């Protein structure tokens, strides 16, 4: 079985501390980290498909940018 730490992040104010803790723990255990985040986007029900997709893409891009900043 492959060993790894899966870290669930919701990108709140405590995420940086959680990531630092998990990183130190993974170094000690010599295992890789896997970061996981699920983007939640509020979309109007009657919005066009293209608009819905653009909102989802924007939410994913923003979340990815925040994850990159946390990792750096």
N, C-alpha and C positions, 0 to 999 in steps of 0.2 A: 504494500500500500504506500502510495506517495504521501509524504508528510509535507504539510504547508499550513500556514495560518491564513484563514479567510477572515478579513476585517470588514464588517458591515459599517458603512459610514452614512450618516444622514446629513453631513455637511453643516452641522450647527457649531456653536462656539466651543464645544468640547471635542470636536473631531481631531484637532491638532494634537491635543494631549493624548488621546486614544491612539493615534497613529504613532507618536513617539514611543509610547509604552509598548505597542505591538512590535515596532521595529527593533527595540532593544531586546525584547523577548525572542524575536526570530533570529537575531544575531547570536544570542546565547544558545539557542537550540539548533542553529545552523539549518534553518528552513526558510523557504521563500515566503513572501507576503503576497496575498491576493486581495486587492481592494475591490469591494463591491458596493455599488450605489444604484438605487432605483429612482429614476426621475419621476416626480409626480407633477403633472401639469393640469391645471384647471382649464377646461375648454368648453365654450358654449355649445349646447346641444345642437343648435341649428346652424352652426358654422360650416362653411364649405370645406371639403376634404383638403384642398390645397392649404387653406388657412390653418386647419387643425395640424397638418403635417409641419407647417412652418413653426407653429408654437411648440410642437414636440421637439423639432430640431433645435430651436433656440434654447429650450430647457436643457437638452442634452449637451449642447455646446457650453452653456454656462456652468453646468455641473462638472464637465470635463476640465474646464479652465480652473475651477476651484480645487479639483483633485490634483491637478498639476502644481498649483501653488502650494498645497499642503505637502506634496512629495518633495518639492524643492526646499 
